Amino acid sequence: MSAPLLQLDIQAKQFARRLVLDRVSLSLAAGEVVSLVGPSGCGKSTLLRIIAGLDRDYQGQAQILGEPIRLHSRHVGVVFQEPRLLPWLSVADNVGFELGRRGGRHPRVAELLADVGLADWGHAYPKQLSGGMAQRVAIARGLFTRPALLLLDEPFSAVDAFTRMRLQDVLLAAASHSQASVLLVTHDVNEAAYLSDRVLVLGRNPGRIRGEVRVDWPHPRQRGDARLARAEAEILALLDDREDAPQPPPQAAPWPASLARLRLAV
């Protein structure tokens, strides 16, 4: 059996004296799509920050491709809730920003824009795009360096339901074409079941993995499939957090606003 692409073993993660993550272990195989779901404050975004190399203040180990995770790794791409496009750059130059101001000339940019359905929009500027189009550009930018793993933190939460469904299919197609694994944080149980090979459910106070739901049939999937409904019911059962003591949510550090200027493939 081949070694996992991502191996995470977090014994403890605290903010001040508050234990946020406790004995969280997970792995991700090459080519997998895995979703993290759980109530607000359970540590989902904190886990993504650790995997992106943005948070090193924890007890445990995190490896990708057998190496310790580090900041600016070309093995990891990130897509956020907001597209975070640079308004003074064209769509193409935003996608190829890793190479500098004129990175949009790289042939991979045209390939990625075609993958996300924006082949004719390379010369446009962010202000000319709809919200859904801007998020397509963000997906293309996250895949530009051919990362082994693409992290997404609720990337479709700000768009309408119809656009969300279209973007879900765009994500699957683009990630598959780039041969990237996907780790997605979402609050949408339907989205998690539709996109994922596995869904990991986190509880809170402190954050621990409560269970896993396997969605083990291939894409393309039909949204009305009864198997999806059963998977959603399993996820919802694991999400029942009535046993969790009500506590104020932890104050996790926000994603850095300047991250788009860094070499991390975001």
Backbone torsions as a table, in degrees:
resi	resn	phi	psi	omega
1	MET	NA	131.5	-177.1
2	SER	-72.6	154.7	179.5
3	ALA	-67.2	147.7	179.7
4	PRO	-67.4	152.0	174.9
5	LEU	-64.7	-48.3	-179.7
6	LEU	-121.0	133.3	174.9
7	GLN	-130.3	118.6	-176.1
8	LEU	-124.2	127.4	177.7
9	ASP	-137.9	89.1	-177.6
10	ILE	-98.0	110.7	179.0
11	GLN	-74.4	-39.7	179.7
12	ALA	-161.7	142.0	172.9
13	LYS	-137.0	126.1	-177.4
14	GLN	-123.8	150.3	165.2
15	PHE	-115.7	113.0	-170.8
16	ALA	58.5	-121.8	179.9
17	ARG	-100.4	5.3	-176.5
18	ARG	-89.5	121.2	176.2
19	LEU	-79.1	115.4	-175.7
20	VAL	-98.8	-43.4	177.7
21	LEU	-122.2	135.7	-176.8
22	ASP	-136.4	112.7	176.5
23	ARG	52.1	59.3	178.6
24	VAL	-103.0	114.3	178.2
25	SER	-122.5	132.9	175.9
26	LEU	-153.0	156.5	176.3
27	SER	-136.5	159.7	-177.9
28	LEU	-139.2	128.3	178.8
29	ALA	-89.1	158.4	176.9
30	ALA	-59.5	133.0	177.8
31	GLY	86.5	-4.8	-178.8
32	GLU	-79.4	151.8	168.2
33	VAL	-116.7	116.9	-177.3
34	VAL	-125.7	137.2	177.2
35	SER	-111.4	146.5	171.7
36	LEU	-110.7	122.9	176.0
37	VAL	-126.4	154.7	179.8
38	GLY	167.6	166.4	-178.8
39	PRO	-66.3	160.0	176.7
40	SER	-57.5	137.3	178.0
41	GLY	88.0	7.9	-177.7
42	CYS	-89.2	-6.2	175.3
43	GLY	103.8	14.1	-178.5
44	LYS	-61.7	-52.1	-179.2
45	SER	-66.8	-31.6	176.4
46	THR	-62.7	-40.4	176.2
47	LEU	-61.1	-42.1	178.7
48	LEU	-63.7	-39.0	178.9
49	ARG	-62.7	-39.1	177.9
50	ILE	-64.5	-45.3	-178.5
51	ILE	-66.3	-33.3	178.3
52	ALA	-76.7	-5.9	-179.4
53	GLY	82.3	12.6	-177.1
54	LEU	-89.2	-14.1	-179.2
55	ASP	-134.7	114.8	-179.9
56	ARG	-112.8	4.7	-176.5
57	ASP	-91.1	75.4	179.8
58	TYR	-154.1	164.6	175.0
59	GLN	-102.3	123.8	-179.6
60	GLY	139.7	-165.0	-177.0
61	GLN	-133.5	147.9	176.1
62	ALA	-142.8	123.8	-177.9
63	GLN	-132.9	146.6	171.2
64	ILE	-130.4	129.2	-175.2
65	LEU	54.1	36.4	176.2
66	GLY	78.9	4.6	-178.8
67	GLU	-119.0	149.3	176.8
68	PRO	-58.3	139.9	179.7
69	ILE	-69.0	138.4	178.3
70	ARG	-136.2	159.3	178.3
71	LEU	-68.2	147.1	179.4
72	HIS	68.5	19.5	179.0
73	SER	-66.4	133.0	176.7
74	ARG	-74.5	-7.6	177.3
75	HIS	-77.7	-14.0	-173.2
76	VAL	-125.4	128.5	171.6
77	GLY	-113.7	155.1	-176.3
78	VAL	-132.5	137.7	171.9
79	VAL	-126.0	129.4	-174.3
80	PHE	-100.1	178.9	175.2
81	GLN	-61.1	-43.0	178.1
82	GLU	-100.0	146.6	-177.4
83	PRO	-61.5	-32.4	179.6
84	ARG	54.6	45.8	176.1
85	LEU	-82.3	149.4	177.7
86	LEU	-83.7	116.7	-169.3
87	PRO	-66.5	-22.4	-177.5
88	TRP	-88.4	-1.2	178.4
89	LEU	-109.1	150.1	175.6
90	SER	-68.1	167.7	176.2
91	VAL	-56.0	-47.1	-178.7
92	ALA	-61.9	-43.2	-178.8
93	ASP	-70.9	-27.7	172.5
94	ASN	-65.3	-43.1	-179.9
95	VAL	-63.8	-42.8	-177.2
96	GLY	-94.5	21.7	-174.1
97	PHE	-58.2	-26.5	177.2
98	GLU	-52.5	-31.7	-177.3
99	LEU	-93.8	2.2	-179.8
100	GLY	109.3	-173.5	-171.8
101	ARG	-59.3	-31.3	-179.2
102	ARG	-106.1	26.3	-178.3
103	GLY	-64.6	-16.6	-179.3
104	GLY	-65.7	-12.4	179.4
105	ARG	-79.3	-12.7	-178.1
106	HIS	-65.4	137.7	-176.6
107	PRO	-61.6	-24.7	178.8
108	ARG	-65.9	-27.9	179.6
109	VAL	-62.1	-47.6	179.3
110	ALA	-61.2	-39.0	178.7
111	GLU	-61.9	-45.4	-178.0
112	LEU	-69.7	-39.9	177.6
113	LEU	-62.6	-34.6	174.6
114	ALA	-66.7	-39.4	-179.8
115	ASP	-61.1	-35.1	-177.5
116	VAL	-98.6	11.7	173.8
117	GLY	78.6	25.2	-178.9
118	LEU	-126.1	36.9	-175.5
119	ALA	-57.8	-30.2	-175.6
120	ASP	-98.9	11.6	-173.8
121	TRP	-113.1	11.1	-176.7
122	GLY	-59.5	-32.1	-178.0
123	HIS	-90.1	-4.1	178.7
124	ALA	-74.9	168.6	177.6
125	TYR	-115.9	156.1	-175.1
126	PRO	-50.5	-36.3	-178.1
127	LYS	-65.5	-16.3	179.9
128	GLN	-89.8	-0.9	-173.9
129	LEU	-101.9	150.0	168.4
130	SER	-76.0	170.6	178.9
131	GLY	-61.0	-41.6	179.1
132	GLY	-65.8	-39.6	178.3
133	MET	-65.2	-41.3	179.1
134	ALA	-61.7	-37.8	179.9
135	GLN	-72.1	-28.7	172.7
136	ARG	-62.8	-41.3	177.2
137	VAL	-62.1	-40.4	179.1
138	ALA	-62.7	-38.9	176.6
139	ILE	-63.6	-44.8	178.4
140	ALA	-60.5	-42.9	179.3
141	ARG	-63.4	-40.9	179.3
142	GLY	-63.2	-25.6	-178.6
143	LEU	-96.7	-1.5	-170.9
144	PHE	-59.5	-41.4	-176.4
145	THR	-84.4	11.8	-176.4
146	ARG	55.9	53.8	-179.5
147	PRO	-67.2	148.9	174.7
148	ALA	-71.7	-27.7	-175.9
149	LEU	-135.1	129.8	175.9
150	LEU	-109.6	122.4	177.8
151	LEU	-99.2	135.7	179.2
152	LEU	-133.1	125.1	-178.3
153	ASP	-107.3	93.5	-178.1
154	GLU	45.9	57.5	-170.5
155	PRO	-71.4	-17.9	-174.8
156	PHE	-114.3	14.8	-174.3
157	SER	-70.0	-20.1	-174.9
158	ALA	-98.7	5.7	-178.1
159	VAL	-113.1	163.7	-179.6
160	ASP	-70.6	167.2	-172.5
161	ALA	-61.7	-41.5	-179.1
162	PHE	-65.8	-44.7	178.9
163	THR	-64.2	-37.9	178.8
164	ARG	-58.8	-44.7	-179.1
165	MET	-63.5	-40.9	178.6
166	ARG	-65.7	-40.7	179.9
167	LEU	-67.2	-33.0	176.2
168	GLN	-59.2	-44.8	179.5
169	ASP	-69.2	-36.8	175.8
170	VAL	-60.5	-44.8	180.0
171	LEU	-59.6	-48.8	-178.4
172	LEU	-60.1	-44.2	-177.9
173	ALA	-67.1	-44.7	-177.5
174	ALA	-67.6	-42.6	179.8
175	ALA	-65.6	-40.4	178.5
176	SER	-63.5	-43.3	179.8
177	HIS	-63.7	-34.0	179.2
178	SER	-88.3	-0.6	-179.5
179	GLN	56.4	43.2	179.1
180	ALA	-105.2	138.0	168.9
181	SER	-76.5	159.3	-175.1
182	VAL	-130.3	132.7	170.0
183	LEU	-123.6	115.4	-170.4
184	LEU	-117.7	129.2	169.1
185	VAL	-95.5	128.0	179.8
186	THR	-150.8	152.6	171.1
187	HIS	-98.8	-3.5	-174.7
188	ASP	-94.1	108.2	-177.0
189	VAL	-64.9	-38.9	177.8
190	ASN	-62.2	-43.1	178.7
191	GLU	-61.5	-44.5	-180.0
192	ALA	-60.3	-46.0	-179.0
193	ALA	-67.0	-40.6	-176.7
194	TYR	-67.3	-39.8	-173.1
195	LEU	-86.3	-29.5	-158.4
196	SER	-97.4	154.3	165.1
197	ASP	-84.2	-33.6	176.8
198	ARG	-142.1	146.9	175.6
199	VAL	-121.5	123.5	177.6
200	LEU	-101.4	127.8	-177.2
201	VAL	-106.1	123.4	179.5
202	LEU	-103.0	138.4	168.1
203	GLY	-98.3	178.1	-176.5
204	ARG	-129.4	171.8	176.2
205	ASN	63.3	58.7	-5.3
206	PRO	-89.2	176.6	-179.3
207	GLY	-71.5	122.1	175.6
208	ARG	-139.9	153.3	176.5
209	ILE	-77.5	118.3	-178.7
210	ARG	-83.4	-28.8	-178.0
211	GLY	174.9	177.0	-177.2
212	GLU	-133.3	138.5	174.8
213	VAL	-116.9	123.1	178.9
214	ARG	-91.5	134.6	177.7
215	VAL	-121.0	77.8	-161.6
216	ASP	-101.0	51.8	168.0
217	TRP	-131.7	152.5	-167.6
218	PRO	-74.7	162.6	170.0
219	HIS	-86.4	156.1	1.3
220	PRO	-75.1	148.8	-179.6
221	ARG	-111.8	153.7	175.8
222	GLN	-94.8	128.6	-174.3
223	ARG	-64.7	-23.0	178.4
224	GLY	-92.8	9.1	-177.7
225	ASP	-61.3	130.7	-180.0
226	ALA	-62.1	-27.7	179.1
227	ARG	-65.9	-34.4	175.8
228	LEU	-64.8	-40.8	178.7
229	ALA	-61.8	-39.3	178.4
230	ARG	-67.4	-39.2	177.7
231	ALA	-63.8	-41.7	177.9
232	GLU	-61.0	-40.3	179.4
233	ALA	-63.9	-38.8	177.6
234	GLU	-64.4	-41.4	179.5
235	ILE	-63.7	-45.4	-179.0
236	LEU	-62.4	-36.6	178.3
237	ALA	-63.8	-39.6	178.5
238	LEU	-72.2	-25.5	-178.9
239	LEU	-77.7	-13.5	-179.3
240	ASP	-59.3	108.4	-172.4
241	ASP	-111.9	30.8	-177.5
242	ARG	-64.4	-19.8	179.3
243	GLU	-83.7	-11.0	179.7
244	ASP	-75.0	132.3	177.1
245	ALA	-69.1	131.4	179.1
246	PRO	-67.6	120.9	178.5
247	GLN	-137.4	155.6	177.0
248	PRO	-65.6	144.9	-178.0
249	PRO	-65.4	148.3	178.5
250	PRO	-68.6	151.8	179.0
251	GLN	-93.0	82.5	179.0
252	ALA	-70.9	148.0	176.6
253	ALA	-65.4	135.9	-179.7
254	PRO	-71.8	159.5	171.5
255	TRP	-61.3	133.2	-179.1
256	PRO	-57.7	131.1	-178.9
257	ALA	-64.9	-25.3	-177.3
258	SER	-91.1	8.9	-172.7
259	LEU	-62.3	-28.8	179.4
260	ALA	-62.4	-20.0	179.6
261	ARG	-88.8	-7.7	-178.4
262	LEU	-85.8	174.0	-177.9
263	ARG	-81.3	-6.8	175.2
264	LEU	-60.6	134.4	-175.6
265	ALA	-77.3	83.6	-178.4
266	VAL	-106.8	NA	NA
